[in-house]
Amino acid sequence: MQLSRPTDPASTHPATPPTVYGRRPRRLAAGLGAALLALSGSALAAPATAAQQRAAAVPAGDYCGPADSFYGGGQYTYAEVQVCLRFGSGGNQVIVNNRNVQYLWGGSWYNASSNYPAKWHAVGSVSVGGQWGSYATPDPVTQGSANGWAGGGSPAALGACGTYNVSMMFRQNGPYWTDSSNDIDSGERSYQVSVPC
């Protein structure tokens, strides 16, 4: 059912508004003002919406490079190290996983413990799409178990999906063998970490 309202010939609008020199008719001015306000409001809201869409485009989770196995000098210490990009509601950050941290004593391998912890530190950079940032874990991270991780900060470059170039330098002292000649020193490593949309 279609409703219609009766039209009063005296209140109908002419096809073209009358021209008044020096002034626009009120209805036209109000219409132009509303249109400009709507356009300016959408222009102001567009960047925030695009930023929200970009941030929401990356699914929450950890996106990691491959785990590297390292022995210290003399091969008395061992660790498996992996750098990851963590995206989530708590903010985006670089994390470094340090797993299977062990030392050799008397012909057997033992896990790091609170009595014989490992102390380590990792630094590096991340870049994607022309943006670059650096990260660093606390110096030192004291790890009293076989498996652990530490956050390396939140570089501004972590904000979108894409393939990140990530570098890392990792150094660990201990567990048990604390002479610096037994340290694990990764040198500079490079990885590509893919973060899907």
C-alpha positions as CSV (number, residue, x, y, z in Angstrom):
1,M,0.0,0.0,0.0
2,Q,1.4,3.4,-0.9
3,L,0.5,6.4,1.1
4,S,0.4,9.8,-0.6
5,R,-0.2,13.1,0.8
6,P,-2.4,15.7,-0.8
7,T,-0.4,18.5,-2.4
8,D,-1.3,22.0,-2.1
9,P,-0.6,23.9,-5.3
10,A,0.5,27.0,-3.2
11,S,3.2,25.0,-1.3
12,T,4.7,23.1,-4.2
13,H,8.3,24.1,-5.1
14,P,9.0,25.5,-8.5
15,A,11.3,23.5,-10.7
16,T,14.0,26.2,-10.3
17,P,14.3,28.4,-7.2
18,P,13.8,32.1,-7.6
19,T,17.0,34.1,-7.9
20,V,17.4,36.8,-5.3
21,Y,20.5,38.9,-6.1
22,G,23.1,38.8,-3.3
23,R,21.3,36.1,-1.3
24,R,20.5,32.4,-1.9
25,P,17.1,31.1,-0.9
26,R,17.1,29.7,2.6
27,R,16.2,26.2,1.5
28,L,19.1,26.0,-1.0
29,A,21.6,27.5,1.6
30,A,20.4,25.0,4.2
31,G,20.8,22.1,1.7
32,L,24.3,23.2,0.7
33,G,25.3,23.6,4.3
34,A,24.1,20.1,5.2
35,A,25.8,18.6,2.2
36,L,29.1,20.3,3.1
37,L,28.8,19.2,6.7
38,A,28.2,15.6,5.6
39,L,31.2,15.6,3.3
40,S,33.5,17.1,5.8
41,G,32.3,14.7,8.5
42,S,33.0,11.7,6.2
43,A,36.4,13.1,5.2
44,L,37.4,13.4,8.8
45,A,36.1,9.9,9.7
46,A,37.7,8.2,6.7
47,P,41.3,8.1,8.1
48,A,40.2,6.6,11.4
49,T,38.1,4.0,9.7
50,A,41.0,3.1,7.3
51,A,43.4,2.8,10.3
52,Q,40.9,0.6,12.2
53,Q,40.4,-1.6,9.1
54,R,44.2,-1.9,8.7
55,A,44.7,-2.9,12.4
56,A,41.7,-5.3,12.2
57,A,43.0,-6.9,9.1
58,V,45.8,-8.8,10.9
59,P,44.5,-11.9,12.7
60,A,45.7,-12.0,16.3
61,G,48.5,-14.5,17.0
62,D,52.2,-15.1,16.8
63,Y,54.0,-15.1,13.4
64,C,57.5,-16.6,13.7
65,G,60.7,-17.1,11.9
66,P,62.3,-20.5,12.0
67,A,63.9,-21.7,15.2
68,D,67.7,-21.7,15.1
69,S,69.8,-24.1,17.2
70,F,72.9,-22.7,18.8
71,Y,75.8,-24.2,20.8
72,G,78.1,-22.1,23.0
73,G,81.8,-22.1,22.8
74,G,83.2,-25.6,23.5
75,Q,79.6,-26.9,22.9
76,Y,78.8,-27.0,26.6
77,T,75.6,-25.0,26.3
78,Y,72.7,-25.3,23.9
79,A,69.5,-23.3,23.0
80,E,66.9,-23.1,20.3
81,V,66.0,-19.4,19.6
82,Q,63.1,-18.0,17.6
83,V,61.9,-14.4,16.9
84,C,58.2,-13.8,16.5
85,L,55.9,-10.9,15.8
86,R,52.9,-11.0,18.1
87,F,49.7,-9.2,17.1
88,G,46.7,-8.9,19.5
89,S,44.4,-6.8,21.5
90,G,47.1,-6.0,24.0
91,G,49.2,-4.4,21.3
92,N,51.7,-5.6,18.7
93,Q,55.2,-6.6,19.8
94,V,58.3,-8.5,19.0
95,I,59.0,-11.5,21.2
96,V,61.9,-13.9,21.4
97,N,61.4,-17.6,22.4
98,N,64.3,-19.4,24.0
99,R,63.7,-23.2,24.3
100,N,65.5,-26.3,25.2
101,V,68.1,-24.3,27.2
102,Q,70.6,-26.9,28.4
103,Y,74.1,-27.5,29.6
104,L,76.5,-30.4,29.4
105,W,78.0,-31.8,32.5
106,G,79.6,-35.2,33.1
107,G,78.5,-36.6,29.7
108,S,74.8,-35.7,30.2
109,W,72.6,-32.7,29.2
110,Y,70.6,-30.9,31.9
111,N,68.0,-28.2,31.6
112,A,68.5,-24.7,32.9
113,S,67.2,-24.3,36.4
114,S,66.8,-21.7,39.2
115,N,70.2,-23.0,40.5
116,Y,71.8,-22.8,37.1
117,P,69.9,-20.2,35.0
118,A,70.8,-18.8,31.6
119,K,71.1,-15.1,31.1
120,W,70.4,-13.8,27.6
121,H,69.7,-10.8,25.5
122,A,68.4,-10.2,22.0
123,V,68.3,-7.1,19.8
124,G,67.3,-6.5,16.2
125,S,65.1,-4.6,13.7
126,V,61.9,-5.1,11.8
127,S,60.8,-3.5,8.5
128,V,57.9,-3.7,6.2
129,G,56.7,-1.5,3.3
130,G,59.3,1.2,3.9
131,Q,58.7,1.4,7.7
132,W,61.5,0.4,10.1
133,G,61.9,-0.1,13.8
134,S,64.2,-1.7,16.4
135,Y,63.6,-4.0,19.4
136,A,65.5,-5.3,22.4
137,T,64.7,-7.7,25.2
138,P,65.7,-6.8,28.7
139,D,69.4,-7.1,29.4
140,P,69.7,-9.7,30.8
141,V,66.7,-12.0,30.7
142,T,67.2,-14.5,33.5
143,Q,65.7,-17.9,32.5
144,G,65.6,-20.6,35.2
145,S,64.0,-23.3,33.1
146,A,64.3,-25.0,29.8
147,N,61.7,-22.9,28.0
148,G,61.1,-19.1,28.2
149,W,60.5,-16.0,26.2
150,A,60.8,-12.2,26.5
151,G,59.2,-9.2,24.9
152,G,61.3,-6.9,22.8
153,G,59.1,-3.9,22.6
154,S,56.6,-2.5,20.1
155,P,58.2,-0.9,17.1
156,A,55.8,1.4,15.1
157,A,56.5,-0.7,12.0
158,L,54.3,-3.5,13.5
159,G,50.9,-2.4,12.2
160,A,50.0,-4.2,9.0
161,C,50.0,-7.5,7.2
162,G,52.8,-8.2,4.8
163,T,56.2,-9.9,4.7
164,Y,58.5,-8.4,7.4
165,N,62.3,-8.5,7.3
166,V,63.5,-9.2,10.8
167,S,67.1,-9.2,12.1
168,M,68.3,-10.6,15.4
169,M,71.5,-10.8,17.4
170,F,71.2,-13.2,20.4
171,R,73.8,-13.7,23.2
172,Q,73.4,-16.1,26.1
173,N,75.6,-16.8,29.1
174,G,75.1,-20.1,31.0
175,P,73.5,-22.2,32.2
176,Y,76.1,-23.6,34.5
177,W,79.1,-22.6,32.4
178,T,79.4,-18.8,33.0
179,D,82.8,-18.1,31.5
180,S,82.3,-15.8,28.6
181,S,84.2,-18.3,26.3
182,N,81.2,-20.6,26.6
183,D,78.6,-18.0,25.6
184,I,76.2,-18.6,22.8
185,D,76.6,-15.8,20.2
186,S,74.3,-16.0,17.2
187,G,75.9,-13.2,15.2
188,E,73.4,-11.2,13.1
189,R,70.6,-13.4,11.7
190,S,68.0,-12.4,9.1
191,Y,64.5,-13.8,8.6
192,Q,61.4,-13.1,6.6
193,V,58.2,-13.4,8.6
194,S,54.8,-13.4,6.7
195,V,51.8,-11.9,8.5
196,P,48.6,-12.6,6.6
197,C,45.6,-10.2,6.3
